[in-house]
Amino acid sequence: MRCAGGEAGARRGRAAEGRGSAGYGSGVSLAVVFLPDTALLVPGAAGRADPAAGLRDAAVAALADLVGDVGALGADGDPDAARVLVIAPARRLRFLPHPVAPGLGAAGLDLPDLAPPAGDGAPRADVPASVALVLLGAAGVDAPVDVLEIDRAADHVVAAHDRSAAPRAVVVVGSLSARHGPDAPLADDPRAPAADDVLLAALADGPAALARALDDLGAEGARDLAVSGRVPWRVALGLLPAGATAEAAPPHAEVVAGAQHAVAAWRLDAPAPAPHPSPAPHHPEEPR
């Protein structure tokens, strides 16, 4: 197991260069949390074993830091001021507005008791976004949550925008290479460790560094190394205001079941108002 987390302090990330024109409200900061793309984060997913316990603890701690942000912003009674957006890989492109129900049936799992409730008729998210919803509930984040699901097979995604309130926190689901050693879901690739080191360093540096790292990796490199985070991370970067800077702590990183995962958090200064992202078409699944 390689671990890049646990270091104290935070450092100022470089400015995002030419990435998006959206901002997040004058004088209001935006929090971005990066979560792993694995159902092993759900308690009991691996039976008595719990190989992702460290990742889950880091994820819940990072999400718990959002509680003060969205709580304070929603204190005036405006729920849109406390909105959270989850961006996650899925089977197809969909925007699911709050309320969204989590569903883990496709991963052969039951919802844990800590799963957030959703009203009757709420659209059901795919597994990666559902894991994020479960972890948000475990962290005590009680705020409206919209879900933007990204086709994991896509090379590029262009999200349309509506004019509703911008989120004050973005939770992005995605992982690094799934080609580490004999336990990996895909064959081991000797290029994976070096590629992951570059991406982990970029997550620690901020938006501009991550944009450069994703450019260098490219769509073909991401496919070859099974990097599920590339497209969700790219979409999240596209929502940030041009020139945004981030305070980014070193990520908590572990290889679990042959895949490199990371939990990271950014806090960005956001000087301008922004639209809220929602791709078209909107195709919520029927509740099941």
C-alpha positions as CSV (number, residue, x, y, z in Angstrom):
1,M,0.0,0.0,0.0
2,R,1.2,3.4,-0.9
3,C,0.0,6.3,1.1
4,A,0.5,10.0,0.2
5,G,-1.7,11.3,3.0
6,G,-1.3,12.3,6.6
7,E,0.9,15.3,6.1
8,A,0.0,18.4,8.0
9,G,-0.7,21.8,6.4
10,A,-2.0,22.9,3.1
11,R,-0.5,24.7,0.2
12,R,-1.7,27.2,-2.3
13,G,-2.4,25.6,-5.7
14,R,-1.5,27.2,-8.9
15,A,-4.2,29.1,-10.8
16,A,-6.4,27.2,-13.3
17,E,-5.3,28.2,-16.8
18,G,-8.0,28.6,-19.3
19,R,-10.4,26.2,-17.5
20,G,-14.0,27.4,-17.6
21,S,-15.5,30.8,-16.9
22,A,-17.8,29.9,-14.0
23,G,-17.5,31.3,-10.5
24,Y,-19.2,30.5,-7.3
25,G,-20.5,33.8,-5.7
26,S,-18.7,36.9,-4.7
27,G,-16.6,36.4,-1.6
28,V,-17.8,32.8,-1.2
29,S,-15.4,29.9,-1.3
30,L,-16.1,26.6,-3.1
31,A,-15.2,23.3,-1.5
32,V,-14.2,20.4,-3.8
33,V,-13.8,16.9,-2.4
34,F,-12.4,14.0,-4.5
35,L,-13.7,10.5,-3.6
36,P,-12.6,7.1,-4.8
37,D,-14.7,5.2,-7.4
38,T,-15.2,2.0,-5.4
39,A,-18.2,0.3,-3.7
40,L,-15.8,-1.0,-1.1
41,L,-16.2,2.3,0.7
42,V,-19.7,1.1,1.8
43,P,-19.5,-0.6,5.2
44,G,-19.9,-4.4,4.8
45,A,-19.2,-4.4,1.1
46,A,-16.3,-6.9,1.5
47,G,-18.0,-9.0,4.2
48,R,-15.9,-9.2,7.4
49,A,-12.9,-7.8,5.7
50,D,-12.8,-4.1,5.4
51,P,-9.9,-3.3,3.0
52,A,-11.1,0.3,2.3
53,A,-11.6,1.3,6.0
54,G,-8.8,3.9,5.8
55,L,-10.1,5.4,2.6
56,R,-13.6,5.5,4.1
57,D,-12.4,7.3,7.2
58,A,-10.5,9.8,5.2
59,A,-13.5,10.4,2.9
60,V,-16.0,10.9,5.8
61,A,-13.6,13.3,7.4
62,A,-13.2,15.3,4.2
63,L,-16.9,15.4,3.7
64,A,-17.6,16.4,7.3
65,D,-15.6,19.6,6.7
66,L,-18.4,20.6,4.4
67,V,-21.0,20.6,7.2
68,G,-20.0,24.1,8.4
69,D,-19.8,25.5,4.9
70,V,-23.2,24.4,3.6
71,G,-24.8,24.9,7.1
72,A,-23.7,28.5,7.3
73,L,-24.6,29.3,3.7
74,G,-28.1,27.9,4.3
75,A,-28.7,29.6,7.6
76,D,-30.8,32.3,6.0
77,G,-33.4,29.8,4.9
78,D,-32.4,29.6,1.3
79,P,-31.7,25.9,0.5
80,D,-30.0,26.8,-2.8
81,A,-27.3,28.6,-0.9
82,A,-26.2,25.3,0.6
83,R,-26.4,23.1,-2.5
84,V,-24.0,20.2,-3.1
85,L,-23.2,18.7,-6.5
86,V,-22.0,15.2,-6.9
87,I,-20.2,14.4,-10.2
88,A,-19.6,10.6,-10.8
89,P,-19.0,8.1,-13.6
90,A,-22.0,6.1,-14.6
91,R,-23.5,4.1,-17.5
92,R,-24.8,7.2,-19.2
93,L,-24.9,11.0,-19.0
94,R,-27.7,12.2,-16.7
95,F,-28.5,15.1,-14.4
96,L,-30.6,14.2,-11.4
97,P,-31.9,17.1,-9.3
98,H,-32.4,16.9,-5.6
99,P,-33.8,14.7,-4.1
100,V,-31.9,11.7,-5.4
101,A,-32.1,8.2,-4.0
102,P,-29.0,6.0,-3.6
103,G,-29.0,2.5,-5.0
104,L,-26.4,-0.2,-4.6
105,G,-28.2,-3.1,-6.1
106,A,-26.1,-3.2,-9.2
107,A,-23.1,-3.8,-6.9
108,G,-24.9,-6.6,-5.1
109,L,-25.2,-4.5,-1.9
110,D,-28.0,-3.4,0.4
111,L,-28.1,0.2,1.5
112,P,-26.6,0.6,5.0
113,D,-28.6,2.3,7.7
114,L,-26.6,5.5,7.3
115,A,-27.9,5.9,3.7
116,P,-29.7,9.2,3.3
117,P,-33.5,9.0,2.9
118,A,-35.2,10.1,-0.4
119,G,-38.8,10.7,-1.1
120,D,-41.1,8.5,-3.1
121,G,-40.5,8.8,-6.8
122,A,-37.0,10.2,-6.5
123,P,-34.6,9.1,-9.3
124,R,-32.1,6.5,-8.3
125,A,-28.4,7.2,-8.8
126,D,-25.9,4.7,-10.2
127,V,-23.5,3.0,-7.8
128,P,-20.6,5.5,-7.9
129,A,-22.8,8.5,-7.1
130,S,-24.8,6.4,-4.6
131,V,-21.6,5.6,-2.7
132,A,-21.0,9.4,-2.5
133,L,-24.6,9.9,-1.2
134,V,-24.1,7.3,1.5
135,L,-20.8,8.9,2.6
136,L,-22.3,12.4,2.6
137,G,-25.0,11.0,5.0
138,A,-22.3,9.4,7.2
139,A,-20.5,12.7,7.4
140,G,-23.6,14.5,8.5
141,V,-24.0,16.7,5.4
142,D,-27.7,17.7,5.5
143,A,-28.1,19.8,2.3
144,P,-29.8,19.5,-1.1
145,V,-27.7,17.2,-3.3
146,D,-27.9,17.2,-7.1
147,V,-26.1,14.5,-9.1
148,L,-24.4,14.8,-12.4
149,E,-23.6,11.3,-13.8
150,I,-21.0,11.1,-16.6
151,D,-20.7,8.3,-19.1
152,R,-17.6,6.5,-18.0
153,A,-16.9,5.4,-21.6
154,A,-16.9,9.0,-22.9
155,D,-13.7,10.8,-24.0
156,H,-15.2,14.2,-23.7
157,V,-18.3,15.5,-22.0
158,V,-19.9,18.9,-22.6
159,A,-22.4,19.8,-19.9
160,A,-25.2,22.2,-20.6
161,H,-26.0,24.8,-17.9
162,D,-29.2,26.0,-16.4
163,R,-29.5,29.2,-14.4
164,S,-30.4,27.8,-11.0
165,A,-28.2,28.4,-8.0
166,A,-24.6,27.3,-8.2
167,P,-23.4,24.6,-5.7
168,R,-21.2,25.6,-2.8
169,A,-19.6,22.2,-2.6
170,V,-18.7,19.7,-5.4
171,V,-18.0,16.1,-4.6
172,V,-16.2,14.3,-7.5
173,V,-16.0,10.5,-7.7
174,G,-13.2,8.9,-9.6
175,S,-10.0,6.8,-9.2
176,L,-6.6,6.4,-10.6
177,S,-5.2,3.3,-12.3
178,A,-6.9,0.0,-11.7
179,R,-3.9,-1.9,-13.0
180,H,-1.8,-2.6,-9.9
181,G,-0.6,-6.1,-9.3
182,P,-2.3,-9.5,-9.3
183,D,-5.4,-8.3,-7.3
184,A,-6.3,-5.7,-9.9
185,P,-9.6,-5.9,-11.8
186,L,-7.5,-5.6,-15.0
187,A,-4.0,-6.9,-15.9
188,D,-1.1,-5.3,-14.2
189,D,0.5,-2.5,-16.1
190,P,4.1,-1.3,-15.2
191,R,3.2,2.2,-16.3
192,A,0.5,2.6,-13.6
193,P,2.6,3.6,-10.6
194,A,4.4,6.4,-12.4
195,A,1.2,7.7,-13.9
196,D,-0.6,7.6,-10.6
197,D,2.3,9.5,-8.9
198,V,1.8,12.3,-11.4
199,L,-1.9,12.5,-10.7
200,L,-1.5,12.4,-7.0
201,A,1.0,15.2,-7.1
202,A,-1.5,17.2,-9.3
203,L,-4.3,16.6,-6.8
204,A,-2.1,18.1,-4.1
205,D,-1.2,21.1,-6.3
206,G,-4.6,22.3,-7.4
207,P,-6.6,23.0,-10.6
208,A,-3.9,24.0,-13.0
209,A,-1.6,21.1,-12.1
210,L,-4.5,18.6,-12.4
211,A,-5.5,20.0,-15.8
212,R,-2.0,19.6,-17.1
213,A,-1.7,16.1,-15.7
214,L,-5.0,15.1,-17.4
215,D,-3.8,16.6,-20.7
216,D,-0.6,14.6,-20.5
217,L,-2.5,11.4,-19.7
218,G,-5.0,11.9,-22.5
219,A,-8.1,9.8,-23.2
220,E,-6.1,6.9,-24.6
221,G,-3.8,6.8,-21.6
222,A,-6.8,6.9,-19.2
223,R,-8.4,4.0,-21.1
224,D,-5.2,1.9,-21.1
225,L,-4.6,2.4,-17.4
226,A,-8.3,2.3,-16.4
227,V,-8.3,5.7,-14.8
228,S,-12.0,6.3,-14.0
229,G,-11.4,9.8,-12.6
230,R,-10.3,11.5,-15.9
231,V,-13.6,12.5,-17.3
232,P,-15.3,13.5,-13.9
233,W,-12.2,15.4,-12.9
234,R,-12.2,17.2,-16.3
235,V,-15.9,18.1,-15.9
236,A,-15.2,19.4,-12.4
237,L,-12.3,21.6,-13.6
238,G,-14.6,23.0,-16.3
239,L,-17.0,24.3,-13.7
240,L,-14.2,26.3,-12.0
241,P,-13.6,30.0,-12.7
242,A,-10.7,30.9,-14.8
243,G,-7.7,31.8,-12.6
244,A,-9.1,30.0,-9.6
245,T,-6.6,29.1,-6.9
246,A,-7.0,26.3,-4.4
247,E,-5.7,25.4,-0.9
248,A,-5.0,21.7,-1.4
249,A,-3.8,19.3,1.3
250,P,-1.8,16.2,0.2
251,P,-4.3,13.5,-0.7
252,H,-4.8,10.3,1.3
253,A,-3.9,7.6,-1.2
254,E,-4.1,3.8,-1.0
255,V,-4.0,0.8,-3.4
256,V,-7.0,-1.4,-2.6
257,A,-7.8,-4.5,-4.6
258,G,-5.3,-3.6,-7.2
259,A,-6.6,-0.1,-7.8
260,Q,-5.1,3.2,-6.8
261,H,-7.6,5.4,-4.9
262,A,-7.3,8.8,-3.4
263,V,-9.3,11.2,-1.1
264,A,-8.4,14.9,-1.7
265,A,-9.9,18.2,-0.8
266,W,-9.6,21.7,-2.3
267,R,-10.9,25.0,-1.1
268,L,-11.1,27.7,-3.8
269,D,-11.6,31.4,-3.8
270,A,-14.5,32.2,-6.1
271,P,-15.0,35.8,-7.2
272,A,-17.9,35.7,-9.6
273,P,-21.5,34.2,-9.8
274,A,-21.9,31.0,-11.8
275,P,-24.6,28.9,-13.5
276,H,-25.4,25.5,-12.1
277,P,-24.4,22.5,-14.3
278,S,-26.9,20.1,-15.8
279,P,-26.3,18.1,-19.0
280,A,-29.1,17.4,-21.5
281,P,-31.0,15.2,-21.8
282,H,-32.4,14.6,-18.4
283,H,-33.3,11.0,-18.0
284,P,-34.0,10.0,-14.4
285,E,-34.3,6.3,-13.8
286,E,-37.5,4.9,-12.4
287,P,-37.2,4.2,-8.7
288,R,-36.6,0.5,-7.9
